Amino acid sequence: MGSDPADFTNYSTELLRWFVLVTTYFLLALFVIGIYDLGLGLYLLIITGEYTDPVAVVGLIDTVLLLLIILEVHRTLIAYANDNPVLPIVVSAALIAVSRQIISFRVDDFEPVGDVLPAAVGLAVLLVSLVVVYVVVRGGSIAEQLSLSSKSGG
């Protein structure tokens, strides 16, 4: 009697689920560290009086958006482990990431000034594309929920 290849597939699937769960706890630890860093940053902004400096405030907003990205990746891993659809979560994480890039976009970061316009246009195109994908994905999930509720209600 030989081994069934499906047994090995089941083992690898179970092992992958454990790796996903370990990664989710790692992200949770990163999130807790990020919350501490956010609180410390806010405290330092208030103590030093830099809360009126736009660059310092944008740095704090950047930290908040990074924490939101960590949350979205955590949600993606949990959805993956539970065999739920992950595309809407991935698209919303990408939207947050692009928004973070746009908020922290500074013209001073570009050495040749000519590189600013292509970078800004690229971010704008990326944002519009992600918004369109988000609306399509969310519209599809809303339509699915409505059709499921009408089937169960009728």
C-alpha positions in Angstrom: 0.0 0.0 0.0 1.4 3.4 -1.0 0.9 6.8 0.5 -1.9 9.0 -0.8 -0.6 12.3 -2.2 -3.7 14.0 -0.7 -2.3 13.2 2.8 0.8 15.2 2.1 -1.4 18.1 0.7 -3.4 18.1 3.9 -0.2 18.2 6.0 1.2 21.1 4.1 -2.1 23.0 4.3 -2.3 22.5 8.0 1.4 23.6 8.4 0.6 26.7 6.3 -2.3 27.5 8.6 0.0 27.4 11.6 2.5 29.6 9.9 -0.3 32.1 9.1 -1.4 32.0 12.8 2.2 32.6 14.0 2.5 35.5 11.6 -0.8 37.0 12.9 0.5 37.0 16.5 3.8 38.5 15.3 1.8 41.3 13.6 -0.2 41.8 16.8 3.1 42.3 18.7 4.2 44.8 16.1 0.9 46.6 16.5 1.3 46.8 20.3 4.8 48.2 19.8 3.4 50.7 17.3 0.7 51.9 19.7 3.4 52.5 22.3 5.5 54.3 19.7 2.5 56.4 18.7 1.8 57.4 22.3 5.4 58.2 22.9 5.5 60.3 19.7 2.4 62.2 20.7 3.8 62.8 24.2 7.1 64.1 22.7 5.2 66.4 20.3 3.3 67.9 23.2 6.2 68.2 25.5 8.6 69.8 22.9 5.9 72.0 21.5 6.4 70.6 18.0 2.7 69.9 17.6 2.5 73.0 15.5 5.1 71.7 13.1 3.4 70.2 10.0 6.3 67.8 9.3 6.1 66.4 12.8 2.4 66.0 12.6 2.6 64.3 9.2 5.2 61.9 10.8 2.7 61.0 13.5 -0.1 60.5 10.9 2.4 58.3 9.0 2.7 56.1 12.1 -1.1 55.9 12.4 -1.4 54.9 8.8 1.3 52.3 9.2 -0.6 50.8 12.1 -3.7 50.7 10.0 -1.7 48.8 7.3 -0.6 46.3 10.0 -4.2 45.8 11.0 -5.3 45.2 7.4 -2.5 42.7 6.8 -3.6 41.0 10.1 -7.2 40.9 8.8 -6.0 39.4 5.5 -4.1 36.6 7.3 -7.1 35.8 9.5 -9.4 35.8 6.5 -7.0 33.5 4.7 -6.7 31.2 7.6 -10.5 31.0 7.7 -10.9 30.5 4.0 -12.7 33.8 3.6 -12.3 36.2 0.6 -9.2 38.3 1.1 -9.4 40.6 -2.0 -11.5 43.4 -0.4 -9.1 43.5 2.6 -6.0 43.5 0.3 -7.4 46.4 -1.7 -8.3 48.4 1.3 -4.7 47.8 2.7 -3.3 49.0 -0.7 -5.5 52.1 -0.5 -4.2 52.9 3.0 -0.6 52.3 1.8 -1.0 54.6 -1.2 -2.7 57.2 0.9 0.2 57.1 3.3 2.6 57.7 0.5 0.5 60.6 -0.8 0.3 62.2 2.7 4.0 61.9 3.3 4.8 63.1 -0.3 7.3 65.9 -0.1 8.7 67.8 -3.1 12.0 68.3 -1.2 12.6 64.5 -1.3 13.3 64.7 -5.1 16.7 65.8 -6.1 16.0 66.6 -9.7 12.9 68.7 -9.6 11.7 67.1 -12.9 11.1 63.8 -11.1 8.4 65.3 -8.9 5.6 65.4 -11.6 6.0 61.8 -12.8 6.0 60.6 -9.2 2.9 62.6 -8.3 1.0 61.5 -11.5 2.0 57.9 -10.8 0.6 58.1 -7.2 -2.6 59.8 -8.5 -3.1 57.1 -11.2 -2.5 54.4 -8.6 -5.0 56.0 -6.2 -7.7 56.3 -8.8 -7.1 52.8 -10.0 -7.4 51.4 -6.4 -10.5 53.4 -5.7 -12.1 51.9 -8.9 -11.1 48.4 -7.9 -12.3 49.0 -4.3 -15.7 50.2 -5.6 -16.0 47.2 -7.9 -14.9 44.7 -5.2 -17.1 46.2 -2.5 -20.0 46.6 -5.0 -19.7 42.9 -5.8 -19.7 41.9 -2.1 -22.7 44.1 -1.4 -24.6 42.5 -4.3 -23.7 39.1 -3.0 -24.9 39.9 0.5 -28.2 41.4 -0.9 -28.8 38.3 -3.0 -28.1 36.0 -0.1 -30.4 37.9 2.2 -33.2 37.9 -0.4 -32.8 34.2 -0.8 -32.9 33.5 2.9 -35.8 35.9 3.5 -37.9 34.7 0.6 
